[in-house]
């Protein structure tokens, strides 16, 4: 336990993943999948795909399956390539991906979980240049726009069994974090001294929102099951504050003066969301399932920007060749694959953004019921035509799951 607590302390000092994305300048930034490596490996499904070996962060009703005390942690590395009209580049980032703990309070009746997951990330750096109108093209202007930060969910979730096959759950999220956006404008030209000015906006948010879940398990035979799940998150507001500063710079970029223009209270409305999932499972052998999620972004967001309703479809499968084989380690491992299609809420050049991904994963058994969890995703966001930029990315997630029976009083010394 001391080693685990030490590991938690060290990981909390590691920065969350803030992979660079051109499109993270919008809204709250790039929205992160709220699942664990086993979910990522299966195409990011989890609403109707319960498991006793991992924490389900997508549907709190499925926590009822956690009969062990489960601790999960993991890191992610994100590699992106950008391409478009006269634009190309790459970026690599990595950091903490998730941290969670689940345990049964009344085994088979009530299980609880808490942890942290990145909700959104902002990381971009764009340039533009041109001339100022009505100056005879003698005065040029260079703009450098940067953004950094993101929001984090600290969650507490509970799953309950209300009948033998019917489960309900609720997850409370404390969403917090800050987003810093800076625009630096440089003006120069004939008979015009060089002038560098930065406009810096710091947005900070903190508020509570909820996710409700429902699960049902239908037994077809001794070892075959149909699993159903549904989730609902009502619209809620993220309250925060915004501080705008004006910064004068020297030609070399050194600050001369910083003036706080003003501070105001702000509000960002999170959308109403619905999710549905279903899976077919042969116990300790294979499972296949799908998820559908819809997010009502057209009535959410802020007054400064319009959004589309978004939808996500995911399909995935998991396979264990021979769960009971004591002679072959690789036959006891779990292998997974899947894909997902996500129409994002953000609109660029009057076009909706599409994020498509193909996923693979593996859960390698270690001591007892614990495992080393691996997931890989190849994805593509946007396109390289119509004034957009295409992002091709690779994500690698490495996690560890520790399953044990903690908090049980010894009967014998």
C-alpha positions as CSV (number, residue, x, y, z in Angstrom):
1,X,0.0,0.0,0.0
2,X,2.9,2.4,0.8
3,X,4.3,1.8,-2.7
4,X,1.0,2.5,-4.3
5,X,0.5,5.8,-2.3
6,X,4.0,6.8,-3.2
7,X,3.3,6.1,-6.9
8,X,0.1,8.2,-6.7
9,X,2.0,11.1,-5.2
10,X,4.6,11.0,-8.0
11,X,1.9,10.7,-10.7
12,X,0.1,13.7,-9.4
13,X,3.2,15.7,-10.1
14,X,3.1,14.7,-13.8
15,X,1.3,17.0,-16.1
16,X,-1.8,15.8,-17.9
17,X,-1.7,15.2,-21.6
18,X,-2.1,18.4,-23.6
19,X,-1.5,17.2,-27.2
20,X,-1.3,20.0,-29.6
21,X,-4.3,20.4,-31.9
22,X,-5.0,23.3,-34.3
23,X,-8.7,23.0,-33.5
24,X,-8.3,23.2,-29.7
25,X,-8.7,27.0,-29.9
26,X,-12.5,26.6,-29.9
27,X,-14.7,26.3,-26.8
28,X,-13.1,24.4,-24.0
29,X,-10.6,22.8,-26.3
30,X,-10.2,19.2,-27.5
31,X,-12.7,17.0,-25.6
32,X,-11.1,13.8,-24.2
33,X,-12.5,10.3,-24.1
34,X,-13.6,9.5,-20.5
35,X,-12.5,5.8,-20.6
36,X,-9.7,3.5,-19.5
37,X,-7.2,1.6,-21.7
38,X,-9.5,-1.4,-22.0
39,X,-12.2,0.9,-23.4
40,X,-9.8,2.7,-25.7
41,X,-8.6,-0.6,-27.1
42,X,-12.2,-1.7,-27.9
43,X,-12.9,1.4,-30.0
44,X,-13.8,3.5,-26.9
45,X,-17.0,1.6,-26.0
46,X,-18.0,1.0,-22.4
47,X,-21.6,2.2,-21.8
48,X,-23.0,-1.3,-22.3
49,X,-19.8,-3.3,-21.8
50,X,-19.3,-4.2,-18.2
51,X,-16.2,-5.9,-16.8
52,X,-15.0,-7.1,-13.3
53,X,-11.4,-6.4,-14.1
54,X,-11.3,-2.7,-14.8
55,X,-13.0,0.5,-13.6
56,X,-15.9,1.6,-15.8
57,X,-15.8,5.4,-16.0
58,X,-18.3,5.7,-18.9
59,X,-21.4,4.2,-17.1
60,X,-21.4,4.3,-13.3
61,X,-24.1,1.6,-13.2
62,X,-21.4,-0.9,-14.4
63,X,-19.4,-0.3,-11.2
64,X,-21.5,-3.0,-9.6
65,X,-19.3,-5.6,-11.4
66,X,-16.2,-4.4,-9.4
67,X,-16.1,-7.1,-6.7
68,X,-12.4,-6.5,-6.2
69,X,-10.7,-3.4,-5.0
70,X,-9.3,-2.0,-8.2
71,X,-6.6,0.6,-8.7
72,X,-5.8,1.9,-12.2
73,X,-3.3,4.4,-13.5
74,X,-1.8,5.2,-16.8
75,X,0.2,7.5,-19.1
76,X,-0.4,8.5,-22.7
77,X,1.8,9.7,-25.6
78,X,0.3,11.6,-28.5
79,X,2.1,12.1,-31.8
80,X,0.4,14.4,-34.4
81,X,1.2,15.4,-38.0
82,X,-0.4,18.5,-39.5
83,X,-1.0,19.0,-43.2
84,X,-2.9,21.5,-45.3
85,X,-2.4,24.4,-47.8
86,X,1.2,25.5,-47.3
87,X,1.1,24.0,-43.8
88,X,2.9,21.0,-42.3
89,X,4.4,20.1,-39.0
90,X,4.5,17.5,-36.2
91,X,4.1,17.6,-32.4
92,X,4.6,15.0,-29.6
93,X,3.2,15.2,-26.1
94,X,2.7,12.9,-23.2
95,X,1.6,12.8,-19.6
96,X,-0.8,11.4,-17.1
97,X,-3.9,9.9,-18.7
98,X,-6.0,8.6,-15.8
99,X,-6.0,7.7,-12.2
100,X,-8.8,5.8,-10.5
101,X,-9.8,3.6,-7.6
102,X,-12.9,1.4,-7.2
103,X,-14.0,-0.8,-4.4
104,X,-17.2,-2.7,-3.3
105,X,-18.9,-1.3,-0.3
106,X,-21.6,-4.0,-0.2
107,X,-20.4,-6.7,-2.8
108,X,-23.0,-7.3,-5.4
109,X,-25.2,-4.4,-4.0
110,X,-23.1,-1.2,-4.0
111,X,-19.7,-0.3,-5.4
112,X,-18.0,3.1,-5.4
113,X,-15.2,4.7,-7.4
114,X,-13.2,8.0,-7.5
115,X,-10.4,9.3,-9.6
116,X,-9.2,12.0,-12.1
117,X,-9.5,12.2,-15.9
118,X,-8.7,15.0,-18.3
119,X,-11.9,16.5,-19.6
120,X,-10.4,18.8,-22.2
121,X,-7.1,20.1,-23.4
122,X,-6.0,23.3,-25.1
123,X,-2.6,23.4,-26.9
124,X,-2.1,25.3,-30.2
125,X,0.3,27.8,-31.8
126,X,-0.7,29.5,-35.0
127,X,0.7,32.3,-37.1
128,X,-0.7,34.7,-39.7
129,X,0.8,37.6,-41.6
130,X,-0.4,40.4,-43.9
131,X,-0.5,44.1,-44.4
132,X,-2.7,46.7,-42.7
133,X,-5.4,48.1,-45.1
134,X,-5.1,51.7,-46.3
135,X,-1.3,51.8,-45.8
136,X,-0.4,51.1,-49.3
137,X,0.9,47.7,-48.2
138,X,3.9,49.4,-46.5
139,X,2.9,48.4,-43.0
140,X,2.9,44.7,-42.2
141,X,1.3,42.8,-39.3
142,X,2.3,39.5,-37.8
143,X,0.0,37.7,-35.4
144,X,1.1,34.8,-33.1
145,X,-1.8,33.0,-31.3
146,X,-1.1,30.5,-28.6
147,X,-3.3,28.5,-26.2
148,X,-2.5,26.2,-23.3
149,X,-4.3,24.5,-20.5
150,X,-7.5,22.5,-20.1
151,X,-10.0,21.1,-17.7
152,X,-9.9,18.1,-15.4
153,X,-12.7,15.9,-13.9
154,X,-12.3,14.7,-10.4
155,X,-15.1,12.2,-10.2
156,X,-16.9,10.2,-7.5
157,X,-19.2,7.5,-8.8
158,X,-21.5,4.8,-7.3
159,X,-23.2,1.8,-8.8
160,X,-26.2,0.1,-7.1
161,X,-28.1,-3.2,-7.8
162,X,-31.8,-2.6,-7.5
163,X,-32.8,-6.0,-8.8
164,X,-31.0,-9.1,-9.8
165,X,-30.3,-8.0,-13.3
166,X,-30.9,-4.2,-13.2
167,X,-28.4,-1.7,-12.0
168,X,-28.3,2.1,-11.6
169,X,-25.5,4.5,-11.0
170,X,-24.6,8.2,-10.6
171,X,-21.3,10.0,-11.1
172,X,-20.5,13.4,-9.7
173,X,-17.8,15.4,-11.5
174,X,-16.0,18.4,-10.1
175,X,-14.7,20.0,-13.3
176,X,-11.9,22.5,-12.8
177,X,-9.0,24.1,-14.6
178,X,-7.8,27.1,-16.6
179,X,-7.2,28.0,-20.2
180,X,-4.8,30.7,-21.2
181,X,-5.0,32.3,-24.7
182,X,-2.4,34.8,-25.9
183,X,-2.4,36.9,-29.1
184,X,0.8,38.7,-29.9
185,X,0.7,41.3,-32.7
186,X,3.8,42.8,-34.3
187,X,3.5,45.9,-36.5
188,X,6.4,47.2,-38.6
189,X,7.0,49.1,-41.9
190,X,8.4,52.2,-43.6
191,X,8.6,55.1,-41.2
192,X,6.8,52.9,-38.6
193,X,8.6,51.8,-35.5
194,X,8.3,48.2,-34.5
195,X,5.4,47.7,-32.0
196,X,4.8,44.4,-30.1
197,X,1.6,44.0,-28.1
198,X,0.1,40.9,-26.5
199,X,-3.5,40.4,-25.4
200,X,-3.7,37.6,-22.8
201,X,-7.0,36.1,-21.6
202,X,-7.0,33.7,-18.7
203,X,-10.2,31.7,-18.2
204,X,-10.7,29.7,-14.9
205,X,-13.5,27.3,-14.3
206,X,-14.8,25.2,-11.4
207,X,-18.2,23.6,-11.0
208,X,-20.1,20.3,-10.4
209,X,-22.0,18.3,-13.0
210,X,-23.6,14.8,-13.0
211,X,-23.9,11.6,-15.1
212,X,-26.6,9.0,-14.5
213,X,-26.3,5.4,-15.7
214,X,-28.5,2.4,-16.1
215,X,-27.4,-1.2,-16.8
216,X,-29.2,-4.5,-17.5
217,X,-27.8,-8.0,-18.0
218,X,-29.7,-10.8,-19.6
219,X,-28.5,-14.3,-19.4
220,X,-28.9,-16.4,-22.6
221,X,-27.2,-19.5,-21.4
222,X,-24.8,-20.6,-18.7
223,X,-21.9,-18.6,-20.1
224,X,-23.5,-16.2,-22.6
225,X,-25.0,-12.8,-21.9
226,X,-26.5,-9.7,-23.4
227,X,-25.6,-6.5,-21.7
228,X,-27.4,-3.2,-22.1
229,X,-26.5,0.3,-20.8
230,X,-27.7,3.8,-21.0
231,X,-26.4,7.1,-19.7
232,X,-27.8,10.6,-19.3
233,X,-26.1,13.9,-18.3
234,X,-28.3,16.9,-17.9
235,X,-27.2,20.3,-19.2
236,X,-25.3,22.2,-16.6
237,X,-23.2,25.4,-16.3
238,X,-19.5,25.7,-15.7
239,X,-19.0,29.0,-13.8
240,X,-15.7,30.8,-13.7
241,X,-13.9,34.0,-14.3
242,X,-12.0,35.7,-17.1
243,X,-9.1,38.1,-16.8
244,X,-7.9,40.1,-19.7
245,X,-4.4,41.7,-19.7
246,X,-2.5,43.9,-22.1
247,X,1.2,43.4,-22.4
248,X,3.8,45.6,-24.1
249,X,6.9,43.9,-25.4
250,X,10.3,44.9,-26.6
251,X,11.6,43.9,-30.1
252,X,13.2,40.8,-28.5
253,X,10.0,39.8,-26.7
254,X,10.8,41.0,-23.2
255,X,7.9,42.4,-21.2
256,X,7.9,46.1,-20.6
257,X,4.5,46.6,-18.9
258,X,1.5,44.5,-18.0
259,X,-1.9,46.1,-17.5
260,X,-4.9,44.2,-16.3
261,X,-7.8,45.5,-18.4
262,X,-10.5,43.8,-16.4
263,X,-12.0,40.7,-14.8
264,X,-15.5,39.4,-15.3
265,X,-17.6,36.3,-14.3
266,X,-18.2,33.9,-17.2
267,X,-20.3,30.9,-17.8
268,X,-20.0,28.0,-20.2
269,X,-23.0,25.7,-20.7
270,X,-22.3,22.0,-21.0
271,X,-24.6,20.0,-23.3
272,X,-27.3,17.5,-22.4
273,X,-25.9,14.1,-23.4
274,X,-27.5,10.7,-24.0
275,X,-25.6,7.4,-24.5
276,X,-26.7,3.9,-25.3
277,X,-24.6,0.7,-25.4
278,X,-25.0,-3.0,-26.0
279,X,-22.7,-6.0,-26.0
280,X,-22.8,-9.7,-26.5
281,X,-20.5,-11.8,-24.3
282,X,-19.3,-15.3,-23.9
283,X,-17.9,-15.4,-20.4
284,X,-14.0,-15.4,-20.2
285,X,-13.8,-15.8,-24.0
286,X,-15.0,-12.9,-26.1
287,X,-17.4,-9.9,-26.2
288,X,-18.5,-7.5,-29.0
289,X,-20.4,-4.3,-28.5
290,X,-21.2,-0.8,-29.7
291,X,-22.0,2.6,-28.2
292,X,-23.9,5.6,-29.5
293,X,-23.7,9.0,-27.9
294,X,-25.4,12.3,-28.7
295,X,-24.6,15.7,-27.3
296,X,-26.9,18.7,-27.6
297,X,-24.3,21.3,-28.2
298,X,-26.5,23.6,-30.3
299,X,-28.1,24.9,-27.1
300,X,-24.9,24.9,-25.1
301,X,-21.5,26.6,-25.2
302,X,-21.2,30.4,-24.8
303,X,-22.7,33.4,-26.5
304,X,-19.5,34.1,-28.4
305,X,-19.6,30.9,-30.5
306,X,-22.1,28.6,-32.2
307,X,-21.9,24.8,-32.0
308,X,-23.3,21.8,-33.8
309,X,-25.0,18.9,-32.1
310,X,-22.5,16.1,-32.0
311,X,-22.8,12.4,-32.3
312,X,-20.4,9.5,-31.7
313,X,-20.6,5.9,-32.8
314,X,-18.1,3.2,-31.6
315,X,-17.8,-0.5,-32.3
316,X,-15.4,-2.9,-30.6
317,X,-14.5,-6.4,-29.6
318,X,-12.3,-8.2,-27.1
319,X,-11.0,-11.8,-27.2
320,X,-9.2,-14.1,-24.7
321,X,-7.9,-17.2,-26.6
322,X,-7.9,-19.5,-23.5
323,X,-8.5,-18.0,-20.1
324,X,-7.7,-21.1,-18.1
325,X,-4.5,-22.1,-20.0
326,X,-1.7,-22.4,-17.5
327,X,0.9,-23.3,-20.1
328,X,0.6,-20.4,-22.5
329,X,0.9,-16.8,-21.1
330,X,-0.2,-15.2,-24.4
331,X,-3.4,-17.3,-24.6
332,X,-4.5,-15.9,-21.2
333,X,-4.1,-12.3,-22.4
334,X,-7.0,-10.2,-23.7
335,X,-6.8,-8.7,-27.2
336,X,-9.1,-6.0,-28.4
337,X,-9.9,-3.9,-31.5
338,X,-12.5,-1.4,-32.7
339,X,-13.2,1.9,-34.4
340,X,-15.1,5.1,-33.7
341,X,-16.6,8.0,-35.7
342,X,-17.2,11.3,-34.0
343,X,-18.9,14.4,-35.4
344,X,-17.5,17.1,-33.2
345,X,-19.5,20.2,-32.1
346,X,-17.0,22.7,-33.5
347,X,-17.6,24.4,-36.8
348,X,-14.6,25.7,-38.9
349,X,-15.2,27.5,-42.3
350,X,-18.8,26.5,-42.1
351,X,-17.9,22.8,-41.9
352,X,-18.4,20.3,-39.1
353,X,-15.2,18.6,-37.9
354,X,-15.0,14.8,-38.1
355,X,-12.7,12.7,-35.9
356,X,-12.2,9.0,-37.0
357,X,-10.1,6.5,-35.2
358,X,-9.0,2.8,-35.4
359,X,-8.1,1.2,-32.0
360,X,-6.2,-1.8,-30.8
361,X,-5.4,-3.0,-27.3
362,X,-4.1,-5.7,-25.0
363,X,-4.5,-6.6,-21.4
364,X,-1.5,-8.7,-20.2
365,X,-2.0,-10.6,-16.9
366,X,0.5,-10.1,-14.1
367,X,0.5,-11.2,-10.5
368,X,-2.9,-12.4,-9.3
369,X,-5.8,-10.7,-11.1
370,X,-3.8,-7.6,-12.0
371,X,-2.7,-6.6,-15.5
372,X,-0.6,-4.4,-17.7
373,X,-3.0,-2.6,-20.1
374,X,-1.9,-1.3,-23.5
375,X,-4.0,0.7,-26.1
376,X,-3.1,2.2,-29.4
377,X,-5.2,4.6,-31.6
378,X,-4.6,5.8,-35.1
379,X,-6.9,8.8,-35.9
380,X,-7.6,11.5,-38.3
381,X,-9.2,14.9,-37.5
382,X,-10.4,17.4,-40.1
383,X,-9.2,17.4,-43.7
384,X,-6.5,19.1,-45.8
385,X,-8.9,20.9,-48.3
386,X,-11.5,23.7,-48.1
387,X,-9.2,25.8,-46.0
388,X,-8.9,23.2,-43.2
389,X,-5.9,21.4,-41.7
390,X,-5.8,17.6,-41.4
391,X,-4.4,16.1,-38.2
392,X,-3.2,12.5,-38.4
393,X,-2.3,11.3,-34.9
394,X,-1.2,8.2,-33.0
395,X,-2.0,7.7,-29.3
396,X,-0.2,5.1,-27.1
397,X,-1.7,4.5,-23.7
398,X,0.2,2.4,-21.1
399,X,-1.7,1.6,-17.9
400,X,-1.6,-0.7,-14.9
401,X,-4.5,-2.3,-13.1
402,X,-4.2,-3.8,-9.6
403,X,-7.0,-6.0,-8.4
404,X,-7.0,-7.3,-4.9
405,X,-9.3,-7.9,-2.0
406,X,-8.5,-5.0,0.3
407,X,-10.3,-3.8,3.5
408,X,-11.1,-7.4,4.5
409,X,-10.6,-8.2,8.2
410,X,-8.3,-11.1,8.8
411,X,-9.9,-14.2,10.4
412,X,-6.5,-15.8,11.3
413,X,-3.1,-14.4,12.2
